[in-house]
Amino acid sequence: MAAFAGRLAAGDTVAEALAQAQRAVRAASAADRDDWYSELADQADVPATAAGRRATRDIAPPPGAEPPAADNPFWWAPFVHVGV
């Protein structure tokens, strides 16, 4: 989302900024995403889970199953823009 906001501030349209943010997340490695989640948790001064709930990204895959690949929409599809 920082990349999205930065692109908007630089003058990109919402559609352009959103597309670039989606591409950045899609291209990111699992280690990058883990770092981002850790940074967000540190900034918010909260653990990676909230109110005892776990996000899908925090749950290990079933034995023998592979986690979604870094370019899987599981990681980048939630980026949507609502509003003006």
Buried (B, 14 or more C-beta within 10 A) or exposed (E): EEBBEEBBEEEBEEEEBBBBBBBBBBEBEEEEBEEBBEEEBEEEEEEBEEEEEEEEBEEEEEEEEEEBEBEEEEBBEEBEEEEE
